[in-house]
Amino acid sequence: MTEQKTWNAFTVERKDHVAQVTLIGPGKGNAMGPDFWSELPEIFGELDTDPDVRAVVIAGSGKNFSFGLDLPAMSGSFGSVLADKAQAGPRTAFHDMIKRMQSGINAVADCRKPVVAAVQGWCIGGGVDLISACDIRYASTDAKFSIREVKVAIVADMGSFARLPAIIGDGHLRELALTGKDIDSGRAEKIGLVNGVFADVDAVLAAAHATAAEIAANPPLVVHGIKDVLDHSRAAAVDDSLRYVAAWNAAFLPSQDLTEAITAVFEKRAPEFTGE
C-alpha cells in the first residue's frame, strides 16, 4: 500500500480501491486524544470524495483497537465547565466541543464508501462509538468490548446510544451501558455487535479486506445508494439522539463524580463516587 499523507493519530493507505485507516495513538492503546478528534472528520471527508476509494477498512495498530477517550489528554477540555459556578458561557463552549467531536464519528457513518472495522484486543468507550458508525464489524478472538463511560461518570455521547439499538437491540445496550461491563468476542458475536470472529489480528484484518474488496468490485454508485437507503430510516433518530445527549451533557455532566473520575485516573486508583 502507498502512504498518502502524514497524520498524527492515523495512517491512511490506499490500494485497489480500498483505503485502510489505522489508529496509531499517540496515546497508549490508540487512545482518542485531540489529534484523533480533529483529524477523523478530515480523513473521512477526503475518502468520501475520493473517486478511487470504494470501501474503507478501519483498524488499530498494536495489540488493541482503542482504549477510547484519552482522558488525561482531553481533561483540559473539561476544566472550564467543571469550574465553580460555570454558567452559560463555558457550558456553551463545552456543548460546541461535544458537537465537534461527534462530527468525527458522524463522518465515518456518513461516508458514502462502506466502512469495515477490524477489531483486536480492547475496544473501549469511544472505540465502541467508532465501530458502531461502521457498516460491518469483525473481531479477533482476543477482542474485548466495553461501553465504559459510566465508570468515569460520563454519559456516552459520541453515538453508541444512537446507533447500537439497531445493531444489538435495546436490552443488550442497556446492560452494557448501565454496568460498564466487559464482553468478549464470543458474546459480541452472539448479540450481533460483530459479524464474525477470527483467529488473530492478521486473520481479522484479512477478513475485513476481503469483504472490502468484494464491496469495491460492485458498481460504486449502487453501493452508495444501498448505504443511503439503509441509513435513511434511522437518520433522523440518530441525529435527534446526538443532539439530545450533547445538550444533556452540557447541562448535567459537570459533577463531583466526574472530577473524582479524572482525579482517580491521574492518581491510578479506583474512584469513589458520591452522586454529587
Order of alpha helices (4+ residues) and beta strands (2+ residues): beta-beta-beta-alpha-beta-alpha-alpha-alpha-beta-beta-alpha-beta-beta-alpha-alpha-alpha-beta-alpha-beta-alpha-alpha-alpha
